[in-house]
Amino acid sequence: MRTLSEVFGESDGQFTDDDVWIAKCAEEGWTVLTKDRESLLTVHRAQIEELGVKTFILPRAYLSGAQQIERIVENKFRIAQKAAKRGGPALWLVRPKRLEAA
């Protein structure tokens, strides 16, 4: 797992435009795990689909850290299976105990 700060630097990572990091993920073949639902499903959906980026979204921005971790852990095998499949894109919402196509 990599954070924006690790990839783009501590100060730049926080202000990296979505289209830049999405392109970097596509270039590197990285899978995205985020909670930025509105932007990714509206403004950047076409870019994600065009570049074939596999993206997993925690759809409730108000979830506590513990709730976010719980969602990820209870779906870790589902996420791994979807991420390992050839081709893309794949946009998934990470729900309690299931993934939902976005």
N, C-alpha and C positions, 0 to 999 in steps of 0.2 A: 504494500500500500504506500502511496506517495501523496503528500499534501501539496497544495499549490505553493506554499512557502518553500518546500523542499525543491520543487522543480524550478520555480521562478525567482527564488530569493525571498527572504523574510519580509522585506517592505513591499517588493513588487508583487508577491504572491497574493496579497490581500486586495490588490487593485487590478489584477489581470483581467482583461475583458473575457467574457465567456467564449466568444468565437475563437480567441487565441488558445485558451486551454483545451477547448474541444478539438481543435485542429491538432494540437500536440498529442492528445490522447489517441487520435486516429493514426497519426504518424508512428507512434510508438506501439500501437496495438493494445493500449491499456483499456481496461473496463472502468467505467465511471460509477461511483457511488456518491450520491448527493442528496440534499434536501431542498434543492432549488427548483421546485416543481413548475411554477408558473413560467419562468423564463425558458426552461428547457422544453416544455410542452407547447409553448406558443412561439416565441421569438426564434428559438434555436432548433426547433424540431426538424426543419428542412435540412439544416446543416448536419445534424446528427444522422439523419437518414442517408443523406448524400455520401457522407464519409464512412458510414457503417459502424458507428461507435455504439458499443453495447453499454447501455445506461440503466442503472438501477436507482430509483428515486424513493426516498422516504417522504411520503406525501403530506405529512403533518409537521409543519415547521415548528409548532409549539410543543412537540414531544420533548420530554426531559432527556438528558444524556443517557440515563439508565434505560428509558423506554426505547431510545434509538438503538442502543446496544442490544437490548432484548430482541427487537425486530430483526436486526442483522444476524444475531446468533441463531434464532429459531428458523431463519431462512438461508443459512450459510450454504447448505448443500444444494438447495434449489438455485441460488445465485451462482454457485460454482458450475452446476450443470448447464445453465443457460449461457454463462460466459464462455464455457468451453466449446460450445457448438460453433461450427464453421459458419462464416457469413454473418452478416449483420444488416441493418442495425437491429437492435432490440431495445425497446423502451419498456421498462417494467416498473410498476409501483410496488414497493415492498410493504405489504400489508401484514397484519398479524397472522402468522402461520401459513402464508401463501404469497405468491407473486401474481400480480394482475397486469395484463398487457395494457399499456398506456395508449 
